[in-house]
């Protein structure tokens, strides 16, 4: 029994079906196994021959086996509706066909080289997101509206890109969806129903001091691991995308600072930020430093671990907390950084806040100074509202 199951599994992995066979005895029938996407496994299909006269059965079986074999090798699957068959094409195969299409279209001047390069670049970011977010997408029909909305939110809130950049991704996704519809991989271009973001639209606010205190009370009691993540964002200003790469070994208790490695930092420069007293105390209380230095500070379940936290997990957890506290949608996880900069600047001065935030100018957050060699002592002892 084990051997048969193993053989079936290996056949499925290669071609997705077994060849039809005739069975004789008390009952005559032809059967075969084909891959059923609903159960994600092989399922038997059976054709009974008992209704035919005994002398006709062998001939009928031969014809049936020949026809079934031809249909199976041509791609027919008895467990997939023919109208929806292409929706069960693997995502990997569709991505390859799309990249091949771009290559040919560019070669034949159907699209400009610059456009083809831009499309490939955006596709690479989408694939990276799907991989890092641990989003399970095996078949092309799983490329849906919810996935696209989450991806566009990731562009704005996790990657810190502008509304213009987000809208450019949305435009490309619409052309990609149209390509999928034209080839009958999906039935409609659902991206068209996703609104553009107004480029002057305010989508993130700093968090009021009284709301920070509510956030502290709730997360400290109900979600202590996420409380630490909130503290990190509020006191260190490390971007969420950088934060998920920080390891225990990047933290120095002696120097009371965190080093953001060059390969992790958004600007490609190794930089150090001060580790606040409040934050350090919570880290010690939660036993952070009992973990190996190679462990991520925020692992799979937000706690320290060997497996890196998913790219969108901070945001997902924040949405749960925001709903629980009835905060407005303009309060984003990244709002904690805005709030921390505001509070540190008010308490210790704009220069101290600028250096902790790794800003090159107080009004331009995208430019950076060379990292200060020594973290500000005042930042280590600053007491905030969170």
C-alpha positions in Angstrom: 0.0 0.0 0.0 2.8 2.4 0.9 4.7 1.6 -2.3 1.6 2.3 -4.4 0.9 5.6 -2.7 4.5 6.6 -3.2 4.3 5.7 -6.9 1.1 7.7 -7.3 2.7 10.7 -5.6 5.8 10.6 -7.9 3.5 10.4 -11.0 1.5 13.3 -9.8 4.6 15.4 -9.3 5.7 14.7 -12.9 2.5 14.7 -15.0 -0.5 15.1 -12.7 -2.2 11.9 -13.6 -1.8 8.1 -14.1 -2.6 6.1 -17.2 -6.0 4.4 -17.5 -6.1 0.7 -16.7 -8.7 -2.1 -17.2 -9.8 -4.1 -14.2 -11.6 -7.4 -14.6 -13.3 -9.8 -12.2 -16.6 -9.6 -10.6 -16.9 -6.1 -11.9 -15.2 -4.7 -15.1 -14.1 -1.1 -15.1 -11.4 1.3 -16.3 -9.9 3.7 -13.8 -7.1 6.3 -13.5 -6.0 9.0 -11.1 -5.8 12.7 -11.8 -4.8 15.7 -9.8 -7.7 17.4 -8.1 -6.8 21.0 -7.1 -9.6 21.1 -4.5 -8.0 18.4 -2.4 -4.5 19.1 -3.6 -3.9 15.4 -4.4 -4.7 12.5 -6.7 -8.3 11.4 -7.0 -9.6 8.3 -8.8 -11.9 8.5 -11.8 -13.8 5.3 -12.6 -15.8 4.1 -15.6 -17.9 1.0 -15.1 -18.3 -1.5 -17.9 -20.7 -4.0 -16.3 -23.5 -2.6 -18.5 -22.0 -4.0 -21.6 -22.1 -7.6 -22.8 -19.1 -9.6 -21.6 -17.8 -10.2 -25.2 -17.9 -6.4 -25.9 -16.2 -5.2 -22.7 -12.6 -5.7 -23.8 -13.2 -3.8 -27.1 -15.0 -1.0 -25.3 -12.2 -0.8 -22.7 -9.5 -0.6 -25.4 -11.3 2.3 -27.1 -12.0 4.1 -23.8 -8.4 3.7 -22.6 -7.1 5.1 -25.9 -9.4 8.1 -25.9 -8.8 8.9 -22.2 -5.0 8.7 -22.7 -5.2 11.1 -25.6 -7.3 13.5 -23.6 -5.1 13.3 -20.5 -1.9 13.9 -22.4 -3.5 16.9 -24.1 -4.1 18.5 -20.7 -7.7 17.5 -19.9 -8.6 17.0 -16.3 -11.9 15.5 -15.2 -11.9 17.4 -11.9 -11.5 20.9 -13.4 -14.3 22.7 -15.1 -13.2 23.4 -18.7 -14.3 27.0 -18.4 -12.1 27.5 -15.4 -9.3 25.1 -16.3 -6.8 27.9 -16.9 -7.4 29.4 -13.5 -5.7 26.4 -12.1 -2.5 27.1 -14.0 0.3 27.3 -11.5 1.4 30.8 -10.5 5.0 29.9 -11.3 4.1 28.9 -14.9 2.1 32.1 -15.4 4.9 34.3 -14.2 7.3 32.6 -16.5 4.9 33.1 -19.5 4.5 36.8 -18.6 8.3 37.4 -18.4 8.7 35.5 -21.7 5.9 37.7 -23.2 7.7 40.9 -22.1 10.9 39.7 -23.6 9.3 39.0 -27.0 7.1 42.1 -26.9 10.3 44.2 -26.3 12.2 42.5 -29.0 9.4 43.1 -31.6 9.0 46.7 -30.4 5.5 46.0 -29.2 6.4 47.8 -26.0 9.3 50.2 -25.3 12.5 48.7 -23.6 12.1 51.2 -20.8 8.5 50.0 -20.2 9.5 46.3 -20.3 12.3 47.0 -17.8 9.8 48.9 -15.5 7.3 46.0 -15.7 10.0 43.4 -14.8 11.1 45.5 -11.9 7.6 45.9 -10.5 7.0 42.2 -11.0 10.2 41.4 -9.0 8.9 43.6 -6.1 5.5 41.8 -6.2 7.2 38.3 -6.2 9.5 39.4 -3.3 6.5 40.6 -1.3 4.6 37.3 -1.9 7.6 35.4 -0.8 8.5 37.5 2.3 4.8 37.8 3.4 4.6 34.0 3.2 1.5 34.4 1.1 0.4 31.0 -0.2 -0.3 31.4 -4.0 0.0 28.2 -5.9 -2.5 28.8 -8.7 -3.1 32.0 -10.7 -6.7 32.3 -9.5 -5.3 33.0 -6.0 -3.9 36.3 -7.4 -6.9 38.3 -6.2 -8.1 41.7 -5.0 -7.2 41.2 -1.4 -3.6 40.2 -2.3 -3.2 43.3 -4.5 -4.6 45.6 -1.8 -2.2 44.2 0.8 0.6 44.6 -1.7 -0.2 48.3 -2.4 -0.5 48.9 1.4 2.9 47.3 1.7 4.3 49.7 -0.9 3.0 52.8 1.0 3.2 51.8 4.7 6.1 49.3 4.8 8.3 50.5 2.0 7.5 54.1 2.7 6.9 54.9 -0.9 4.9 57.9 -2.0 1.3 57.9 -3.1 2.6 58.5 -6.7 4.7 55.3 -6.5 1.8 53.4 -5.1 -0.4 54.6 -8.0 2.2 53.6 -10.5 2.2 50.1 -9.1 -1.6 50.0 -9.2 -1.4 51.0 -12.9 1.0 48.2 -13.7 -1.1 45.7 -11.8 -4.1 46.7 -13.9 -2.2 46.0 -17.1 -1.0 42.7 -15.7 -4.5 41.7 -14.8 -5.7 42.7 -18.3 -3.0 40.4 -19.7 -4.3 37.6 -17.4 -7.9 38.2 -18.5 -7.0 38.1 -22.2 -5.4 34.7 -21.7 -8.3 33.5 -19.6 -6.3 32.9 -16.5 -8.7 35.1 -14.5 -12.3 36.2 -15.4 -12.1 39.9 -14.7 -9.7 42.8 -14.1 -10.4 43.4 -10.4 -7.6 45.9 -10.1 -9.8 48.5 -11.9 -12.1 48.6 -8.8 -9.1 49.6 -6.6 -9.0 53.3 -6.3 -6.0 55.5 -6.9 -4.7 57.3 -3.9 -4.9 61.1 -4.0 -1.3 62.3 -4.1 -2.0 65.0 -1.6 -4.0 62.7 0.6 -2.9 62.6 4.2 -2.8 58.9 5.2 -0.7 59.0 8.4 -0.9 61.1 11.5 1.2 61.3 14.6 -0.4 59.6 17.6 -1.7 61.9 20.4 0.0 61.5 23.8 -3.2 60.3 25.5 -3.6 57.6 22.7 0.1 56.5 23.2 -0.7 55.9 26.9 -3.8 53.8 25.9 -1.7 51.9 23.5 0.9 51.2 26.2 -1.7 49.9 28.7 -3.4 47.7 26.1 -0.3 46.1 24.4 1.7 45.8 27.6 -1.0 43.6 29.1 -2.6 41.9 26.1 0.2 41.8 23.5 3.6 42.1 25.3 5.6 41.0 22.3 4.0 43.6 20.1 4.5 46.2 22.8 8.2 45.7 22.4 7.8 46.3 18.7 5.9 49.5 19.3 8.6 50.7 21.7 11.3 50.0 19.1 9.5 52.0 16.5 8.7 54.9 19.0 12.2 55.2 20.6 14.6 54.0 17.9 12.8 55.2 14.7 14.1 52.1 12.9 11.9 51.5 9.8 9.6 48.4 10.0 11.4 47.0 6.9 14.8 47.4 8.6 13.4 46.3 12.0 12.5 42.8 10.8 16.2 42.2 9.9 17.7 43.3 13.2 19.3 40.4 15.2 20.1 40.1 18.8 23.8 40.4 18.0 23.2 43.9 16.5 22.2 45.1 20.0 24.9 46.3 22.5 23.9 46.5 26.1 27.3 48.0 27.0 27.1 50.8 24.5 23.3 51.0 24.8 22.8 51.2 21.1 21.5 49.2 18.1 23.6 48.9 14.9 21.7 48.8 11.7 23.9 46.9 9.2 24.6 48.4 5.8 22.9 45.6 4.0 19.7 46.3 6.1 19.7 50.1 6.1 17.6 51.7 3.5 20.4 54.0 2.5 23.0 51.2 2.5 25.1 52.7 5.3 25.8 51.1 8.6 24.4 53.3 11.4 23.9 53.2 15.1 20.9 54.5 17.1 20.6 54.9 20.8 18.8 52.3 22.9 16.5 54.1 25.3 16.4 53.2 29.1 12.7 52.3 28.9 13.2 50.1 25.9 16.2 48.3 27.3 14.4 47.6 30.6 11.5 45.9 28.7 13.9 43.9 26.6 15.6 42.6 29.7 12.3 41.8 31.4 11.1 39.9 28.3 14.3 37.8 28.2 15.4 39.0 24.8 19.1 38.6 25.6 18.8 35.0 26.6 18.4 34.2 22.9 21.4 33.4 20.6 23.0 36.4 18.9 22.0 35.1 15.4 18.3 35.0 16.3 16.1 37.8 14.9 14.9 40.3 17.5 11.4 39.8 15.9 10.9 36.2 14.7 8.0 34.4 13.2 5.6 35.0 16.2 7.0 38.6 16.8 9.2 37.2 19.6 12.9 36.5 19.1 13.6 33.5 16.9 15.6 31.9 14.1 12.9 32.5 11.5 12.4 36.1 10.3 9.1 37.8 10.8 6.9 38.1 7.7 7.2 41.4 5.8 3.7 42.6 6.6 3.3 41.1 10.1 3.9 44.3 12.0 1.2 46.1 10.0 -1.3 43.2 10.4 -0.8 43.2 14.2 -1.1 46.9 14.2 -4.5 46.7 12.5 -5.8 44.4 15.2 -4.6 46.7 17.9 -6.0 49.8 16.2 -9.4 48.1 15.9 -9.4 47.1 19.5 -8.6 50.6 20.6 -10.9 52.3 18.0 -8.0 54.4 16.7 -8.5 56.2 13.4 -7.1 54.7 10.2 -4.6 57.5 9.9 -2.8 56.0 12.9 -0.4 53.6 11.2 2.4 51.5 12.8 4.8 53.9 11.2 3.0 56.7 13.1 4.9 55.6 16.1 8.1 56.8 14.5 6.5 60.2 13.7 5.3 60.4 17.3 8.7 59.5 18.7 10.5 62.1 16.6 8.0 64.7 17.8 8.3 63.8 21.4 12.1 63.5 21.4 12.5 66.8 19.6 10.2 68.5 22.1 12.1 67.0 25.0 15.7 67.1 23.9 15.9 69.3 20.8 15.7 68.9 17.1 19.3 68.0 16.5 19.1 65.0 18.9 15.9 63.9 17.2 17.4 64.4 13.7 20.4 62.2 14.5 18.4 59.4 16.2 16.1 59.4 13.1 19.1 59.3 10.8 17.9 62.3 8.9 20.2 64.7 7.0 17.8 67.5 7.3 14.9 68.2 9.7 12.5 68.8 6.9 13.6 66.1 4.5 13.3 62.5 5.7 14.9 60.9 2.7 18.3 62.3 3.0 20.8 61.1 5.6 23.8 62.3 7.4 26.8 60.2 8.0 26.0 58.1 11.0 27.2 59.8 14.3 30.0 57.8 15.8 28.6 58.1 19.3 24.9 57.8 20.1 23.6 60.8 22.1 23.5 60.1 25.8 20.4 62.1 26.3 18.5 59.8 23.9 19.3 56.8 26.1 17.6 58.3 29.1 14.7 60.2 27.4 11.3 59.2 28.9 8.4 59.2 26.5 4.7 58.6 26.7 4.7 55.0 25.4 
